[in-house]
């Protein structure tokens, strides 16, 4: 008899499920819940957590904190591990908010200008502005995709999962096998049905290799979500900067040649390097609304553009192209080591030296009778009259110098 998760009557504590498979790397939250349902022969994830209306939420986009906490306690998994299994765990890096009202298209897409001058591109930007209010960067239409080689290499169907990042349009290839992600329908923990293969057929989907530029692009994108930054040739940039920079390039390579002015030759070179012809719809439809194959071509062109700028093969007309452009070597003059002759010789002040010597002699005479006698004998030689001698004695008195002998 299969064990089922339940809470004992009268017990308000949330107990862990008797069986709780651990989330696999990069797995989405709903994929983990579906695999957990397989363990208990359940068909509805809502049965795993009574008292919460799970069906009312798109859990892969945003999971309310009470539900996230309850799932963490039931599955014996830290909340910090479950949160990145939803898109909300990637804000504000990948997107500003999971609510379309909190994501402004123009602010996100046109914050940077790389390939084209901003004043030139603005005339064409309105053509690809979303007409509805449901736009979200990279995730407006999430669809399952997977790597055929990864699926074939699994030892058991229980390890079949849905990768959250592979549901978005920001990634187009598998970093392990350098092949294109293919659209499919996934039953986590059970099976994968490829769009290109007739349902029920044993035919496999052949892996399609991708260019080195696309692999490098996807490597940086994955690193951005894993570490929070991306290492470019000009230095390290924040993940949020990377995703908005990439989205700007995606929009720029979609610009029609007739609207690119003298920069059209750069666009022609970019698409030629990518090995694709630009999808016609890319010029008038937001990237997120394109078909999967169209998105892959546009991302391939964006990858080629970034690589060509970094290698110095083309120059960008945007003000932010310096983020990608390699820095030229600029030797720094070590200069000349300072020498003593480099400093001016201070001017000698003889009177200051005399004054300092007198002050030193007076200070010694106050405490040393021998010094006082020597100072008195020195001053006495200039006294030619009794009045001058009396003035010398008075000088000693005024400065607090004791005389232990009668003045003569």
SULWONOR-V429376 format. One line per field, one symbol per residue. phi: phi as a letter, one per 30 degrees, with the letter a starting at -180 (. if undefined). Layout:
BEGIN
phi: ???
END
This chain:
BEGIN
phi: .ddbdacdeicddccddebbdddceidddddddddddedchccbedddbdjbddddbddddbceedddddddddchbdedddeddbdddcccddbdadcedcbceddddcdcbcdceddddddcdddcdeccccdbdibebdbdbacedddddddbddcdbcdddddccdcbbcddchbddcdaccceibabcdddceeidddcdddcdcddddddddddddddddcjabccdckcbdeddddddddddeddddddddcchdddddddddddddibcddedddbbeedcddedddddddddddddddddddidbcccddcdddcdddddbdcddicddbdddcdddddcdddddddddddddddddcbeddddddddddddcccbdddddddddddddcicdccbddb
END
